[in-house]
Amino acid sequence: MDYRLEIRKILQGADVSVKDFCKGVGMSTTYVRHLLMPKSDKVVIWMR
């Protein structure tokens, strides 16, 4: 299961900010932003 896709669906569907989402689920905003917006030097395979 790819959590990045699930988090992205929740944020787009519920129209909630990353800050509010992180506060609600107890995750770090830095961690979630890193998941959703990876560095450009990394190759991310979203679907296999």
mmCIF entry with sequence, helices, sheets and N, C-alpha, C, O atoms, coordinates in Angstrom:
data_MODEL
# 
_entry.id   MODEL 
# 
_entity.id                         1 
_entity.type                       polymer 
_entity.pdbx_number_of_molecules   1 
# 
_entity_poly.entity_id                      1 
_entity_poly.type                           'polypeptide(L)' 
_entity_poly.nstd_linkage                   no 
_entity_poly.nstd_monomer                   no 
_entity_poly.pdbx_seq_one_letter_code       MDYRLEIRKILQGADVSVKDFCKGVGMSTTYVRHLLMPKSDKVVIWMR 
_entity_poly.pdbx_seq_one_letter_code_can   MDYRLEIRKILQGADVSVKDFCKGVGMSTTYVRHLLMPKSDKVVIWMR 
_entity_poly.pdbx_strand_id                 A 
# 
loop_
_entity_poly_seq.entity_id 
_entity_poly_seq.num 
_entity_poly_seq.mon_id 
_entity_poly_seq.hetero 
1 1  MET n 
1 2  ASP n 
1 3  TYR n 
1 4  ARG n 
1 5  LEU n 
1 6  GLU n 
1 7  ILE n 
1 8  ARG n 
1 9  LYS n 
1 10 ILE n 
1 11 LEU n 
1 12 GLN n 
1 13 GLY n 
1 14 ALA n 
1 15 ASP n 
1 16 VAL n 
1 17 SER n 
1 18 VAL n 
1 19 LYS n 
1 20 ASP n 
1 21 PHE n 
1 22 CYS n 
1 23 LYS n 
1 24 GLY n 
1 25 VAL n 
1 26 GLY n 
1 27 MET n 
1 28 SER n 
1 29 THR n 
1 30 THR n 
1 31 TYR n 
1 32 VAL n 
1 33 ARG n 
1 34 HIS n 
1 35 LEU n 
1 36 LEU n 
1 37 MET n 
1 38 PRO n 
1 39 LYS n 
1 40 SER n 
1 41 ASP n 
1 42 LYS n 
1 43 VAL n 
1 44 VAL n 
1 45 ILE n 
1 46 TRP n 
1 47 MET n 
1 48 ARG n 
# 
_struct_asym.id          A 
_struct_asym.entity_id   1 
# 
loop_
_struct_conf.conf_type_id 
_struct_conf.id 
_struct_conf.pdbx_PDB_helix_id 
_struct_conf.beg_label_comp_id 
_struct_conf.beg_label_asym_id 
_struct_conf.beg_label_seq_id 
_struct_conf.pdbx_beg_PDB_ins_code 
_struct_conf.end_label_comp_id 
_struct_conf.end_label_asym_id 
_struct_conf.end_label_seq_id 
_struct_conf.pdbx_end_PDB_ins_code 
_struct_conf.beg_auth_comp_id 
_struct_conf.beg_auth_asym_id 
_struct_conf.beg_auth_seq_id 
_struct_conf.end_auth_comp_id 
_struct_conf.end_auth_asym_id 
_struct_conf.end_auth_seq_id 
_struct_conf.pdbx_PDB_helix_class 
_struct_conf.details 
_struct_conf.pdbx_PDB_helix_length 
HELX_P HELX_P1 AA1 TYR A 3  ? ALA A 14 ? TYR A 3  ALA A 14 1 ? 12 
HELX_P HELX_P2 AA2 VAL A 18 ? VAL A 25 ? VAL A 18 VAL A 25 1 ? 8  
HELX_P HELX_P3 AA3 THR A 29 ? LEU A 36 ? THR A 29 LEU A 36 1 ? 8  
# 
_struct_conf_type.id          HELX_P 
_struct_conf_type.criteria    ? 
_struct_conf_type.reference   ? 
# 
loop_
_atom_site.group_PDB 
_atom_site.id 
_atom_site.type_symbol 
_atom_site.label_atom_id 
_atom_site.label_alt_id 
_atom_site.label_comp_id 
_atom_site.label_asym_id 
_atom_site.label_entity_id 
_atom_site.label_seq_id 
_atom_site.pdbx_PDB_ins_code 
_atom_site.Cartn_x 
_atom_site.Cartn_y 
_atom_site.Cartn_z 
_atom_site.occupancy 
_atom_site.B_iso_or_equiv 
_atom_site.pdbx_formal_charge 
_atom_site.auth_seq_id 
_atom_site.auth_comp_id 
_atom_site.auth_asym_id 
_atom_site.auth_atom_id 
_atom_site.pdbx_PDB_model_num 
ATOM 1   N N  . MET A 1 1  ? 0.848   -1.190 0.000   1.00 0.00 ? 1  MET A N  1 
ATOM 2   C CA . MET A 1 1  ? 0.000   0.000  0.000   1.00 0.00 ? 1  MET A CA 1 
ATOM 3   C C  . MET A 1 1  ? 0.887   1.245  0.000   1.00 0.00 ? 1  MET A C  1 
ATOM 4   O O  . MET A 1 1  ? 1.818   1.358  0.797   1.00 0.00 ? 1  MET A O  1 
ATOM 5   N N  . ASP A 1 2  ? 0.590   2.154  -0.887  1.00 0.00 ? 2  ASP A N  1 
ATOM 6   C CA . ASP A 1 2  ? 1.377   3.375  -0.982  1.00 0.00 ? 2  ASP A CA 1 
ATOM 7   C C  . ASP A 1 2  ? 0.653   4.488  -0.227  1.00 0.00 ? 2  ASP A C  1 
ATOM 8   O O  . ASP A 1 2  ? -0.402  4.955  -0.655  1.00 0.00 ? 2  ASP A O  1 
ATOM 9   N N  . TYR A 1 3  ? 1.223   4.900  0.883   1.00 0.00 ? 3  TYR A N  1 
ATOM 10  C CA . TYR A 1 3  ? 0.586   5.911  1.720   1.00 0.00 ? 3  TYR A CA 1 
ATOM 11  C C  . TYR A 1 3  ? 0.545   7.278  1.054   1.00 0.00 ? 3  TYR A C  1 
ATOM 12  O O  . TYR A 1 3  ? -0.335  8.086  1.349   1.00 0.00 ? 3  TYR A O  1 
ATOM 13  N N  . ARG A 1 4  ? 1.498   7.544  0.154   1.00 0.00 ? 4  ARG A N  1 
ATOM 14  C CA . ARG A 1 4  ? 1.501   8.840  -0.525  1.00 0.00 ? 4  ARG A CA 1 
ATOM 15  C C  . ARG A 1 4  ? 0.226   9.040  -1.325  1.00 0.00 ? 4  ARG A C  1 
ATOM 16  O O  . ARG A 1 4  ? -0.360  10.122 -1.306  1.00 0.00 ? 4  ARG A O  1 
ATOM 17  N N  . LEU A 1 5  ? -0.203  8.004  -2.027  1.00 0.00 ? 5  LEU A N  1 
ATOM 18  C CA . LEU A 1 5  ? -1.431  8.116  -2.823  1.00 0.00 ? 5  LEU A CA 1 
ATOM 19  C C  . LEU A 1 5  ? -2.648  8.307  -1.935  1.00 0.00 ? 5  LEU A C  1 
ATOM 20  O O  . LEU A 1 5  ? -3.534  9.103  -2.248  1.00 0.00 ? 5  LEU A O  1 
ATOM 21  N N  . GLU A 1 6  ? -2.691  7.575  -0.828  1.00 0.00 ? 6  GLU A N  1 
ATOM 22  C CA . GLU A 1 6  ? -3.836  7.683  0.087   1.00 0.00 ? 6  GLU A CA 1 
ATOM 23  C C  . GLU A 1 6  ? -3.900  9.070  0.718   1.00 0.00 ? 6  GLU A C  1 
ATOM 24  O O  . GLU A 1 6  ? -4.973  9.667  0.794   1.00 0.00 ? 6  GLU A O  1 
ATOM 25  N N  . ILE A 1 7  ? -2.761  9.583  1.170   1.00 0.00 ? 7  ILE A N  1 
ATOM 26  C CA . ILE A 1 7  ? -2.734  10.911 1.788   1.00 0.00 ? 7  ILE A CA 1 
ATOM 27  C C  . ILE A 1 7  ? -3.133  11.970 0.768   1.00 0.00 ? 7  ILE A C  1 
ATOM 28  O O  . ILE A 1 7  ? -3.878  12.895 1.090   1.00 0.00 ? 7  ILE A O  1 
ATOM 29  N N  . ARG A 1 8  ? -2.640  11.837 -0.460  1.00 0.00 ? 8  ARG A N  1 
ATOM 30  C CA . ARG A 1 8  ? -2.976  12.796 -1.515  1.00 0.00 ? 8  ARG A CA 1 
ATOM 31  C C  . ARG A 1 8  ? -4.480  12.778 -1.806  1.00 0.00 ? 8  ARG A C  1 
ATOM 32  O O  . ARG A 1 8  ? -5.082  13.833 -2.003  1.00 0.00 ? 8  ARG A O  1 
ATOM 33  N N  . LYS A 1 9  ? -5.095  11.576 -1.836  1.00 0.00 ? 9  LYS A N  1 
ATOM 34  C CA . LYS A 1 9  ? -6.543  11.464 -2.068  1.00 0.00 ? 9  LYS A CA 1 
ATOM 35  C C  . LYS A 1 9  ? -7.321  12.147 -0.953  1.00 0.00 ? 9  LYS A C  1 
ATOM 36  O O  . LYS A 1 9  ? -8.297  12.851 -1.213  1.00 0.00 ? 9  LYS A O  1 
ATOM 37  N N  . ILE A 1 10 ? -6.892  11.938 0.290   1.00 0.00 ? 10 ILE A N  1 
ATOM 38  C CA . ILE A 1 10 ? -7.585  12.547 1.434   1.00 0.00 ? 10 ILE A CA 1 
ATOM 39  C C  . ILE A 1 10 ? -7.501  14.064 1.356   1.00 0.00 ? 10 ILE A C  1 
ATOM 40  O O  . ILE A 1 10 ? -8.503  14.756 1.537   1.00 0.00 ? 10 ILE A O  1 
ATOM 41  N N  . LEU A 1 11 ? -6.303  14.583 1.086   1.00 0.00 ? 11 LEU A N  1 
ATOM 42  C CA . LEU A 1 11 ? -6.124  16.032 1.046   1.00 0.00 ? 11 LEU A CA 1 
ATOM 43  C C  . LEU A 1 11 ? -6.920  16.665 -0.093  1.00 0.00 ? 11 LEU A C  1 
ATOM 44  O O  . LEU A 1 11 ? -7.477  17.749 0.080   1.00 0.00 ? 11 LEU A O  1 
ATOM 45  N N  . GLN A 1 12 ? -6.984  16.012 -1.248  1.00 0.00 ? 12 GLN A N  1 
ATOM 46  C CA . GLN A 1 12 ? -7.728  16.565 -2.376  1.00 0.00 ? 12 GLN A CA 1 
ATOM 47  C C  . GLN A 1 12 ? -9.232  16.403 -2.186  1.00 0.00 ? 12 GLN A C  1 
ATOM 48  O O  . GLN A 1 12 ? -9.996  17.316 -2.499  1.00 0.00 ? 12 GLN A O  1 
ATOM 49  N N  . GLY A 1 13 ? -9.661  15.262 -1.681  1.00 0.00 ? 13 GLY A N  1 
ATOM 50  C CA . GLY A 1 13 ? -11.087 14.996 -1.526  1.00 0.00 ? 13 GLY A CA 1 
ATOM 51  C C  . GLY A 1 13 ? -11.737 15.806 -0.421  1.00 0.00 ? 13 GLY A C  1 
ATOM 52  O O  . GLY A 1 13 ? -12.855 16.294 -0.582  1.00 0.00 ? 13 GLY A O  1 
ATOM 53  N N  . ALA A 1 14 ? -11.044 15.951 0.698   1.00 0.00 ? 14 ALA A N  1 
ATOM 54  C CA . ALA A 1 14 ? -11.614 16.648 1.841   1.00 0.00 ? 14 ALA A CA 1 
ATOM 55  C C  . ALA A 1 14 ? -11.323 18.143 1.802   1.00 0.00 ? 14 ALA A C  1 
ATOM 56  O O  . ALA A 1 14 ? -11.866 18.903 2.604   1.00 0.00 ? 14 ALA A O  1 
ATOM 57  N N  . ASP A 1 15 ? -10.457 18.574 0.863   1.00 0.00 ? 15 ASP A N  1 
ATOM 58  C CA . ASP A 1 15 ? -10.061 19.977 0.747   1.00 0.00 ? 15 ASP A CA 1 
ATOM 59  C C  . ASP A 1 15 ? -9.565  20.504 2.094   1.00 0.00 ? 15 ASP A C  1 
ATOM 60  O O  . ASP A 1 15 ? -10.037 21.528 2.588   1.00 0.00 ? 15 ASP A O  1 
ATOM 61  N N  . VAL A 1 16 ? -8.615  19.791 2.672   1.00 0.00 ? 16 VAL A N  1 
ATOM 62  C CA . VAL A 1 16 ? -8.050  20.158 3.966   1.00 0.00 ? 16 VAL A CA 1 
ATOM 63  C C  . VAL A 1 16 ? -6.572  20.471 3.767   1.00 0.00 ? 16 VAL A C  1 
ATOM 64  O O  . VAL A 1 16 ? -5.919  19.900 2.893   1.00 0.00 ? 16 VAL A O  1 
ATOM 65  N N  . SER A 1 17 ? -6.051  21.382 4.584   1.00 0.00 ? 17 SER A N  1 
ATOM 66  C CA . SER A 1 17 ? -4.643  21.751 4.444   1.00 0.00 ? 17 SER A CA 1 
ATOM 67  C C  . SER A 1 17 ? -3.747  20.675 5.049   1.00 0.00 ? 17 SER A C  1 
ATOM 68  O O  . SER A 1 17 ? -4.184  19.865 5.867   1.00 0.00 ? 17 SER A O  1 
ATOM 69  N N  . VAL A 1 18 ? -2.498  20.684 4.633   1.00 0.00 ? 18 VAL A N  1 
ATOM 70  C CA . VAL A 1 18 ? -1.531  19.711 5.154   1.00 0.00 ? 18 VAL A CA 1 
ATOM 71  C C  . VAL A 1 18 ? -1.376  19.893 6.660   1.00 0.00 ? 18 VAL A C  1 
ATOM 72  O O  . VAL A 1 18 ? -1.268  18.913 7.398   1.00 0.00 ? 18 VAL A O  1 
ATOM 73  N N  . LYS A 1 19 ? -1.364  21.143 7.116   1.00 0.00 ? 19 LYS A N  1 
ATOM 74  C CA . LYS A 1 19 ? -1.191  21.431 8.547   1.00 0.00 ? 19 LYS A CA 1 
ATOM 75  C C  . LYS A 1 19 ? -2.343  20.849 9.372   1.00 0.00 ? 19 LYS A C  1 
ATOM 76  O O  . LYS A 1 19 ? -2.115  20.214 10.402  1.00 0.00 ? 19 LYS A O  1 
ATOM 77  N N  . ASP A 1 20 ? -3.579  21.067 8.915   1.00 0.00 ? 20 ASP A N  1 
ATOM 78  C CA . ASP A 1 20 ? -4.744  20.544 9.635   1.00 0.00 ? 20 ASP A CA 1 
ATOM 79  C C  . ASP A 1 20 ? -4.783  19.020 9.602   1.00 0.00 ? 20 ASP A C  1 
ATOM 80  O O  . ASP A 1 20 ? -5.133  18.383 10.596  1.00 0.00 ? 20 ASP A O  1 
ATOM 81  N N  . PHE A 1 21 ? -4.426  18.439 8.465   1.00 0.00 ? 21 PHE A N  1 
ATOM 82  C CA . PHE A 1 21 ? -4.386  16.980 8.341   1.00 0.00 ? 21 PHE A CA 1 
ATOM 83  C C  . PHE A 1 21 ? -3.380  16.385 9.323   1.00 0.00 ? 21 PHE A C  1 
ATOM 84  O O  . PHE A 1 21 ? -3.672  15.404 10.007  1.00 0.00 ? 21 PHE A O  1 
ATOM 85  N N  . CYS A 1 22 ? -2.202  16.983 9.385   1.00 0.00 ? 22 CYS A N  1 
ATOM 86  C CA . CYS A 1 22 ? -1.148  16.467 10.265  1.00 0.00 ? 22 CYS A CA 1 
ATOM 87  C C  . CYS A 1 22 ? -1.540  16.595 11.731  1.00 0.00 ? 22 CYS A C  1 
ATOM 88  O O  . CYS A 1 22 ? -1.249  15.716 12.542  1.00 0.00 ? 22 CYS A O  1 
ATOM 89  N N  . LYS A 1 23 ? -2.198  17.691 12.060  1.00 0.00 ? 23 LYS A N  1 
ATOM 90  C CA . LYS A 1 23 ? -2.642  17.879 13.441  1.00 0.00 ? 23 LYS A CA 1 
ATOM 91  C C  . LYS A 1 23 ? -3.681  16.829 13.815  1.00 0.00 ? 23 LYS A C  1 
ATOM 92  O O  . LYS A 1 23 ? -3.686  16.330 14.940  1.00 0.00 ? 23 LYS A O  1 
ATOM 93  N N  . GLY A 1 24 ? -4.560  16.494 12.873  1.00 0.00 ? 24 GLY A N  1 
ATOM 94  C CA . GLY A 1 24 ? -5.612  15.520 13.126  1.00 0.00 ? 24 GLY A CA 1 
ATOM 95  C C  . GLY A 1 24 ? -5.105  14.100 13.281  1.00 0.00 ? 24 GLY A C  1 
ATOM 96  O O  . GLY A 1 24 ? -5.614  13.354 14.117  1.00 0.00 ? 24 GLY A O  1 
ATOM 97  N N  . VAL A 1 25 ? -4.105  13.709 12.487  1.00 0.00 ? 25 VAL A N  1 
ATOM 98  C CA . VAL A 1 25 ? -3.613  12.334 12.537  1.00 0.00 ? 25 VAL A CA 1 
ATOM 99  C C  . VAL A 1 25 ? -2.364  12.175 13.387  1.00 0.00 ? 25 VAL A C  1 
ATOM 100 O O  . VAL A 1 25 ? -1.931  11.052 13.644  1.00 0.00 ? 25 VAL A O  1 
ATOM 101 N N  . GLY A 1 26 ? -1.777  13.285 13.829  1.00 0.00 ? 26 GLY A N  1 
ATOM 102 C CA . GLY A 1 26 ? -0.614  13.213 14.709  1.00 0.00 ? 26 GLY A CA 1 
ATOM 103 C C  . GLY A 1 26 ? 0.697   12.940 13.989  1.00 0.00 ? 26 GLY A C  1 
ATOM 104 O O  . GLY A 1 26 ? 1.627   12.390 14.579  1.00 0.00 ? 26 GLY A O  1 
ATOM 105 N N  . MET A 1 27 ? 0.778   13.323 12.710  1.00 0.00 ? 27 MET A N  1 
ATOM 106 C CA . MET A 1 27 ? 2.024   13.152 11.959  1.00 0.00 ? 27 MET A CA 1 
ATOM 107 C C  . MET A 1 27 ? 2.718   14.501 11.823  1.00 0.00 ? 27 MET A C  1 
ATOM 108 O O  . MET A 1 27 ? 2.085   15.553 11.917  1.00 0.00 ? 27 MET A O  1 
ATOM 109 N N  . SER A 1 28 ? 4.007   14.457 11.603  1.00 0.00 ? 28 SER A N  1 
ATOM 110 C CA . SER A 1 28 ? 4.791   15.669 11.421  1.00 0.00 ? 28 SER A CA 1 
ATOM 111 C C  . SER A 1 28 ? 4.517   16.274 10.046  1.00 0.00 ? 28 SER A C  1 
ATOM 112 O O  . SER A 1 28 ? 4.447   15.554 9.050   1.00 0.00 ? 28 SER A O  1 
ATOM 113 N N  . THR A 1 29 ? 4.361   17.600 9.993   1.00 0.00 ? 29 THR A N  1 
ATOM 114 C CA . THR A 1 29 ? 4.117   18.254 8.707   1.00 0.00 ? 29 THR A CA 1 
ATOM 115 C C  . THR A 1 29 ? 5.317   18.100 7.780   1.00 0.00 ? 29 THR A C  1 
ATOM 116 O O  . THR A 1 29 ? 5.151   17.972 6.567   1.00 0.00 ? 29 THR A O  1 
ATOM 117 N N  . THR A 1 30 ? 6.513   18.110 8.337   1.00 0.00 ? 30 THR A N  1 
ATOM 118 C CA . THR A 1 30 ? 7.721   17.936 7.525   1.00 0.00 ? 30 THR A CA 1 
ATOM 119 C C  . THR A 1 30 ? 7.729   16.567 6.873   1.00 0.00 ? 30 THR A C  1 
ATOM 120 O O  . THR A 1 30 ? 8.084   16.434 5.702   1.00 0.00 ? 30 THR A O  1 
ATOM 121 N N  . TYR A 1 31 ? 7.338   15.547 7.629   1.00 0.00 ? 31 TYR A N  1 
ATOM 122 C CA . TYR A 1 31 ? 7.317   14.176 7.108   1.00 0.00 ? 31 TYR A CA 1 
ATOM 123 C C  . TYR A 1 31 ? 6.301   14.037 5.975   1.00 0.00 ? 31 TYR A C  1 
ATOM 124 O O  . TYR A 1 31 ? 6.604   13.449 4.937   1.00 0.00 ? 31 TYR A O  1 
ATOM 125 N N  . VAL A 1 32 ? 5.106   14.573 6.170   1.00 0.00 ? 32 VAL A N  1 
ATOM 126 C CA . VAL A 1 32 ? 4.055   14.467 5.153   1.00 0.00 ? 32 VAL A CA 1 
ATOM 127 C C  . VAL A 1 32 ? 4.444   15.247 3.899   1.00 0.00 ? 32 VAL A C  1 
ATOM 128 O O  . VAL A 1 32 ? 4.235   14.770 2.784   1.00 0.00 ? 32 VAL A O  1 
ATOM 129 N N  . ARG A 1 33 ? 5.004   16.430 4.074   1.00 0.00 ? 33 ARG A N  1 
ATOM 130 C CA . ARG A 1 33 ? 5.442   17.213 2.907   1.00 0.00 ? 33 ARG A CA 1 
ATOM 131 C C  . ARG A 1 33 ? 6.551   16.498 2.162   1.00 0.00 ? 33 ARG A C  1 
ATOM 132 O O  . ARG A 1 33 ? 6.612   16.550 0.934   1.00 0.00 ? 33 ARG A O  1 
ATOM 133 N N  . HIS A 1 34 ? 7.431   15.831 2.896   1.00 0.00 ? 34 HIS A N  1 
ATOM 134 C CA . HIS A 1 34 ? 8.503   15.065 2.255   1.00 0.00 ? 34 HIS A CA 1 
ATOM 135 C C  . HIS A 1 34 ? 7.921   13.894 1.460   1.00 0.00 ? 34 HIS A C  1 
ATOM 136 O O  . HIS A 1 34 ? 8.419   13.567 0.383   1.00 0.00 ? 34 HIS A O  1 
ATOM 137 N N  . LEU A 1 35 ? 6.876   13.268 1.986   1.00 0.00 ? 35 LEU A N  1 
ATOM 138 C CA . LEU A 1 35 ? 6.227   12.172 1.263   1.00 0.00 ? 35 LEU A CA 1 
ATOM 139 C C  . LEU A 1 35 ? 5.557   12.663 -0.019  1.00 0.00 ? 35 LEU A C  1 
ATOM 140 O O  . LEU A 1 35 ? 5.668   12.032 -1.070  1.00 0.00 ? 35 LEU A O  1 
ATOM 141 N N  . LEU A 1 36 ? 4.864   13.793 0.082   1.00 0.00 ? 36 LEU A N  1 
ATOM 142 C CA . LEU A 1 36 ? 4.090   14.284 -1.055  1.00 0.00 ? 36 LEU A CA 1 
ATOM 143 C C  . LEU A 1 36 ? 4.944   15.009 -2.094  1.00 0.00 ? 36 LEU A C  1 
ATOM 144 O O  . LEU A 1 36 ? 4.643   14.968 -3.287  1.00 0.00 ? 36 LEU A O  1 
ATOM 145 N N  . MET A 1 37 ? 6.000   15.669 -1.643  1.00 0.00 ? 37 MET A N  1 
ATOM 146 C CA . MET A 1 37 ? 6.849   16.428 -2.553  1.00 0.00 ? 37 MET A CA 1 
ATOM 147 C C  . MET A 1 37 ? 8.296   15.976 -2.399  1.00 0.00 ? 37 MET A C  1 
ATOM 148 O O  . MET A 1 37 ? 9.091   16.679 -1.775  1.00 0.00 ? 37 MET A O  1 
ATOM 149 N N  . PRO A 1 38 ? 8.652   14.831 -2.947  1.00 0.00 ? 38 PRO A N  1 
ATOM 150 C CA . PRO A 1 38 ? 10.016  14.334 -2.807  1.00 0.00 ? 38 PRO A CA 1 
ATOM 151 C C  . PRO A 1 38 ? 11.017  15.210 -3.553  1.00 0.00 ? 38 PRO A C  1 
ATOM 152 O O  . PRO A 1 38 ? 10.651  15.965 -4.453  1.00 0.00 ? 38 PRO A O  1 
ATOM 153 N N  . LYS A 1 39 ? 12.264  15.098 -3.170  1.00 0.00 ? 39 LYS A N  1 
ATOM 154 C CA . LYS A 1 39 ? 13.320  15.877 -3.820  1.00 0.00 ? 39 LYS A CA 1 
ATOM 155 C C  . LYS A 1 39 ? 13.438  15.461 -5.279  1.00 0.00 ? 39 LYS A C  1 
ATOM 156 O O  . LYS A 1 39 ? 13.167  14.314 -5.635  1.00 0.00 ? 39 LYS A O  1 
ATOM 157 N N  . SER A 1 40 ? 13.836  16.387 -6.102  1.00 0.00 ? 40 SER A N  1 
ATOM 158 C CA . SER A 1 40 ? 13.881  16.140 -7.545  1.00 0.00 ? 40 SER A CA 1 
ATOM 159 C C  . SER A 1 40 ? 14.943  15.120 -7.942  1.00 0.00 ? 40 SER A C  1 
ATOM 160 O O  . SER A 1 40 ? 14.845  14.520 -9.013  1.00 0.00 ? 40 SER A O  1 
ATOM 161 N N  . ASP A 1 41 ? 15.955  14.911 -7.102  1.00 0.00 ? 41 ASP A N  1 
ATOM 162 C CA . ASP A 1 41 ? 17.002  13.967 -7.472  1.00 0.00 ? 41 ASP A CA 1 
ATOM 163 C C  . ASP A 1 41 ? 16.587  12.513 -7.253  1.00 0.00 ? 41 ASP A C  1 
ATOM 164 O O  . ASP A 1 41 ? 17.282  11.598 -7.696  1.00 0.00 ? 41 ASP A O  1 
ATOM 165 N N  . LYS A 1 42 ? 15.474  12.296 -6.583  1.00 0.00 ? 42 LYS A N  1 
ATOM 166 C CA . LYS A 1 42 ? 14.983  10.935 -6.369  1.00 0.00 ? 42 LYS A CA 1 
ATOM 167 C C  . LYS A 1 42 ? 13.993  10.567 -7.465  1.00 0.00 ? 42 LYS A C  1 
ATOM 168 O O  . LYS A 1 42 ? 13.229  11.411 -7.933  1.00 0.00 ? 42 LYS A O  1 
ATOM 169 N N  . VAL A 1 43 ? 14.011  9.327  -7.861  1.00 0.00 ? 43 VAL A N  1 
ATOM 170 C CA . VAL A 1 43 ? 13.045  8.841  -8.838  1.00 0.00 ? 43 VAL A CA 1 
ATOM 171 C C  . VAL A 1 43 ? 11.923  8.161  -8.065  1.00 0.00 ? 43 VAL A C  1 
ATOM 172 O O  . VAL A 1 43 ? 12.156  7.210  -7.320  1.00 0.00 ? 43 VAL A O  1 
ATOM 173 N N  . VAL A 1 44 ? 10.717  8.654  -8.249  1.00 0.00 ? 44 VAL A N  1 
ATOM 174 C CA . VAL A 1 44 ? 9.576   8.109  -7.522  1.00 0.00 ? 44 VAL A CA 1 
ATOM 175 C C  . VAL A 1 44 ? 8.683   7.360  -8.499  1.00 0.00 ? 44 VAL A C  1 
ATOM 176 O O  . VAL A 1 44 ? 8.259   7.915  -9.512  1.00 0.00 ? 44 VAL A O  1 
ATOM 177 N N  . ILE A 1 45 ? 8.402   6.118  -8.199  1.00 0.00 ? 45 ILE A N  1 
ATOM 178 C CA . ILE A 1 45 ? 7.490   5.322  -9.014  1.00 0.00 ? 45 ILE A CA 1 
ATOM 179 C C  . ILE A 1 45 ? 6.142   5.327  -8.301  1.00 0.00 ? 45 ILE A C  1 
ATOM 180 O O  . ILE A 1 45 ? 5.980   4.691  -7.259  1.00 0.00 ? 45 ILE A O  1 
ATOM 181 N N  . TRP A 1 46 ? 5.174   6.049  -8.869  1.00 0.00 ? 46 TRP A N  1 
ATOM 182 C CA . TRP A 1 46 ? 3.881   6.187  -8.204  1.00 0.00 ? 46 TRP A CA 1 
ATOM 183 C C  . TRP A 1 46 ? 3.031   4.942  -8.373  1.00 0.00 ? 46 TRP A C  1 
ATOM 184 O O  . TRP A 1 46 ? 2.342   4.536  -7.436  1.00 0.00 ? 46 TRP A O  1 
ATOM 185 N N  . MET A 1 47 ? 3.062   4.335  -9.531  1.00 0.00 ? 47 MET A N  1 
ATOM 186 C CA . MET A 1 47 ? 2.269   3.130  -9.756  1.00 0.00 ? 47 MET A CA 1 
ATOM 187 C C  . MET A 1 47 ? 3.125   2.117  -10.484 1.00 0.00 ? 47 MET A C  1 
ATOM 188 O O  . MET A 1 47 ? 3.965   2.475  -11.309 1.00 0.00 ? 47 MET A O  1 
ATOM 189 N N  . ARG A 1 48 ? 2.907   0.861  -10.176 1.00 0.00 ? 48 ARG A N  1 
ATOM 190 C CA . ARG A 1 48 ? 3.687   -0.192 -10.815 1.00 0.00 ? 48 ARG A CA 1 
ATOM 191 C C  . ARG A 1 48 ? 2.802   -0.979 -11.740 1.00 0.00 ? 48 ARG A C  1 
ATOM 192 O O  . ARG A 1 48 ? 3.264   -1.922 -12.383 1.00 0.00 ? 48 ARG A O  1 
# 
